[in-house]
Amino acid sequence: MYQLPQAVDYFHKHKKQIMILIIIVAIAIVLVIPVIPITYSITKTRTVNLKYGSEVYGVYNIPKFVNVTNKDSIGGTFSITMKKWYVNPIGQKQLEDTVTQSAFISAGATHRFNLPEDWGVVIPPMYSFTYSVTPPTKQEKYNETRIEYKSIFELIMNSLKR
């Protein structure tokens, strides 16, 4: 371990190198450590389903048809899959028939999808009915905001490259 007089002697002998080192460290601290948040936006594209609504219509809980309403600003081809289930006496469902129908539905319009005539009547509790709608998709653009943190040195170097 140095004693104080030896440390002072060492400083006087290497004063120039120590001062240069201090200046370099100070410049590095000033230029590298402070960071500035840079906010920017980029445009991206995503695929989304068209907006729609659907409802089953019938008489006395016996389904007759499904209305699908296109609630989006553009038209497209919607598909509907209808399933007829047989419900056995102990309450287990067994798929009996499946039908898929498709139709182009304009923006804001409603289309009626009828149950198949050969299904007869889907009478609960012996039979049940389910359906699912598959809407078309569209591409939409959106902006994503990002924040990057850059050092002052980095900003200076980037501005010199321009």
C-alpha positions as CSV (number, residue, x, y, z in Angstrom):
1,M,0.0,0.0,0.0
2,Y,1.3,3.5,-0.9
3,Q,2.0,6.0,1.7
4,L,0.8,9.6,1.0
5,P,4.3,11.0,0.0
6,Q,4.8,8.1,-2.4
7,A,1.4,8.7,-4.0
8,V,2.1,12.4,-4.5
9,D,5.5,11.5,-6.1
10,Y,3.8,9.0,-8.4
11,F,1.2,11.7,-9.4
12,H,3.9,14.2,-10.2
13,K,5.9,11.7,-12.3
14,H,2.9,10.6,-14.3
15,K,0.9,13.8,-14.2
16,K,0.5,14.1,-18.0
17,Q,-0.7,10.5,-18.5
18,I,-3.2,10.8,-15.6
19,M,-4.6,14.1,-16.9
20,I,-5.0,12.6,-20.4
21,L,-6.8,9.6,-18.8
22,I,-9.1,11.8,-16.8
23,I,-10.0,13.9,-19.9
24,I,-10.7,10.7,-21.9
25,V,-12.9,9.3,-19.2
26,A,-14.7,12.7,-18.8
27,I,-15.4,12.8,-22.6
28,A,-16.6,9.2,-22.6
29,I,-19.0,10.0,-19.7
30,V,-20.4,13.1,-21.4
31,L,-20.8,11.5,-24.8
32,V,-21.7,7.9,-24.1
33,I,-23.7,7.7,-20.9
34,P,-26.4,10.4,-21.4
35,V,-29.1,8.9,-23.6
36,I,-32.0,10.5,-25.4
37,P,-35.2,8.8,-26.2
38,I,-36.0,8.9,-29.9
39,T,-39.7,8.2,-30.8
40,Y,-40.6,7.0,-34.3
41,S,-43.5,5.2,-36.0
42,I,-43.4,2.4,-38.5
43,T,-46.3,1.2,-40.7
44,K,-47.1,-2.5,-40.4
45,T,-49.8,-4.7,-42.0
46,R,-51.9,-7.3,-40.3
47,T,-54.6,-9.7,-41.4
48,V,-58.0,-9.3,-39.5
49,N,-61.4,-11.0,-39.8
50,L,-64.3,-8.9,-41.2
51,K,-66.7,-7.9,-38.4
52,Y,-70.0,-9.7,-38.4
53,G,-73.0,-10.8,-36.2
54,S,-75.0,-14.0,-36.4
55,E,-78.2,-15.2,-34.9
56,V,-80.4,-18.4,-35.1
57,Y,-84.1,-18.0,-36.0
58,G,-86.7,-20.6,-35.5
59,V,-90.1,-21.4,-34.0
60,Y,-90.5,-22.8,-30.5
61,N,-86.7,-23.4,-30.1
62,I,-86.7,-25.3,-33.4
63,P,-84.0,-23.7,-35.6
64,K,-84.9,-22.8,-39.2
65,F,-82.1,-20.5,-40.4
66,V,-79.1,-18.5,-39.4
67,N,-78.8,-14.8,-40.3
68,V,-75.2,-13.5,-40.8
69,T,-74.8,-9.7,-40.9
70,N,-71.6,-8.2,-42.3
71,K,-70.8,-5.4,-40.0
72,D,-67.6,-4.3,-41.8
73,S,-66.9,-1.6,-44.4
74,I,-66.2,-4.1,-47.2
75,G,-67.9,-7.2,-48.6
76,G,-66.6,-10.7,-48.6
77,T,-67.5,-14.4,-48.7
78,F,-68.6,-15.8,-45.4
79,S,-68.9,-19.5,-44.7
80,I,-71.2,-21.2,-42.1
81,T,-70.8,-24.7,-40.9
82,M,-74.0,-26.2,-39.4
83,K,-74.0,-29.4,-37.3
84,K,-76.9,-31.6,-36.4
85,W,-76.3,-33.7,-33.3
86,Y,-78.3,-36.7,-32.0
87,V,-78.6,-36.6,-28.2
88,N,-79.0,-40.2,-26.9
89,P,-81.2,-41.0,-23.8
90,I,-78.2,-40.6,-21.4
91,G,-77.4,-37.1,-22.8
92,Q,-74.4,-37.8,-24.9
93,K,-74.1,-36.0,-28.2
94,Q,-73.3,-37.9,-31.4
95,L,-72.6,-35.9,-34.6
96,E,-75.2,-36.9,-37.2
97,D,-74.6,-34.5,-40.1
98,T,-72.5,-31.5,-41.1
99,V,-73.2,-29.0,-43.9
100,T,-71.1,-26.0,-45.0
101,Q,-72.6,-23.1,-47.0
102,S,-70.9,-19.9,-48.3
103,A,-72.2,-16.6,-49.7
104,F,-70.8,-13.2,-50.6
105,I,-72.3,-10.6,-48.2
106,S,-71.9,-6.9,-49.0
107,A,-70.9,-4.4,-46.4
108,G,-73.8,-3.8,-43.9
109,A,-75.9,-6.6,-45.6
110,T,-77.5,-9.7,-44.0
111,H,-77.6,-13.2,-45.6
112,R,-80.0,-16.0,-44.6
113,F,-78.5,-19.5,-44.4
114,N,-81.2,-22.1,-44.2
115,L,-80.9,-25.4,-42.5
116,P,-80.8,-28.2,-45.1
117,E,-84.3,-29.5,-46.0
118,D,-83.2,-33.1,-45.7
119,W,-82.5,-32.6,-42.0
120,G,-86.2,-32.5,-41.3
121,V,-86.8,-30.9,-38.0
122,V,-84.2,-30.5,-35.3
123,I,-86.4,-31.1,-32.3
124,P,-84.8,-30.8,-28.8
125,P,-84.1,-32.7,-26.6
126,M,-83.6,-35.6,-29.1
127,Y,-81.5,-33.4,-31.5
128,S,-79.4,-30.3,-31.1
129,F,-78.0,-27.8,-33.5
130,T,-74.7,-25.9,-33.5
131,Y,-73.1,-23.6,-36.1
132,S,-69.9,-21.6,-36.6
133,V,-69.2,-18.7,-39.0
134,T,-65.9,-18.3,-40.8
135,P,-65.5,-14.7,-41.9
136,P,-63.3,-13.5,-44.8
137,T,-60.1,-11.6,-43.9
138,K,-58.7,-8.3,-45.0
139,Q,-55.3,-6.6,-44.8
140,E,-55.1,-3.4,-42.7
141,K,-52.3,-1.0,-42.1
142,Y,-51.5,0.4,-38.7
143,N,-48.8,2.5,-37.1
144,E,-46.6,1.1,-34.4
145,T,-44.7,3.6,-32.2
146,R,-41.3,2.6,-31.0
147,I,-38.8,4.3,-28.6
148,E,-35.1,3.8,-29.0
149,Y,-32.5,5.2,-26.6
150,K,-29.5,6.7,-28.2
151,S,-26.3,8.2,-26.7
152,I,-25.3,11.7,-27.6
153,F,-22.2,10.3,-29.2
154,E,-24.3,8.0,-31.4
155,L,-26.5,10.9,-32.5
156,I,-23.5,13.1,-33.4
157,M,-21.9,10.2,-35.4
158,N,-25.2,9.6,-37.3
159,S,-25.6,13.3,-38.1
160,L,-22.0,13.4,-39.4
161,K,-22.7,10.5,-41.8
162,R,-25.6,12.3,-43.5
